[in-house]
Amino acid sequence: MRARSVSITLIAAVLPAFSAAQMPATPVLQNAWTNAGITVAGNYGRRSDASAYALALAWAPKASRFQLSVGGGALDDTISTRGAYGARLSIPLFSFAAGRLGTAAFGGVGFATGAGGLRESAFPVGLALGFRHALGPTRGISVYGAPFLLLIRSKKDSVAGSPEPPLDETTPLFRASIGVDVTLASQFGITVGYEDGARAGEKEFGPNGGVFGVALSYALRRQQ
């Protein structure tokens, strides 16, 4: 019975540090639990017009009352490859069914710069609902969903001698994601997820379709 309890705890080692917290072209995936200590992850994201590659790091205190994730990497679209980075804070709210069901609130920010001084920012805010189940003494699986509001801000300053006017637009999009975390070993896991919902218009910045992502994570310290 104790082995099963430990296994349930270890499921949280596969963190939603994934999505590089929150870079453009990565899905907004958020689980309902945290893992005390530090977890690192390698991330890949893909939407119809861009791909993202990133490294992410997540930290939560011993009591696991919140989790802070940061990440950075490269955003590759049809025009250029450029740097992108982001951060996210998640706070577990309630758990049910002996800890197998949980909820959390989260908010994040992501940035990327484009050609000609264009700056794209993403601000997701939402709630997560997750279910986790032990697959033995050291492995487990967690399935979760997260509806959220995504604010996309596009800003570009005017350039002397250029006919293009300055740009400062904010587009609100209601979207949702679903993800699966699998603990492959006591400190090593994989995440797969997908996001879709309201889409940016033809001349607007932001996701214009679904966003797919996958990540590998390693917990530097087990949750106690």
Secondary structure by P-SEA (a helix, b strand, c coil): caaaaaaaaaccccccccccccccccccccccccccccccccbbbbcccbbbbbbbbbbbcccccbbbbbcbbbbbcccbbbbbcccbbbbbcccccccccccccccbbbbbbcccbbbbbbbbbbcccbbbbbcccccccccbbbbbbbbbbbbbbbcccccccbbbbbbbbbbcccccccccccccccccccccccccccccccccbbbbbcbbbbbccccc
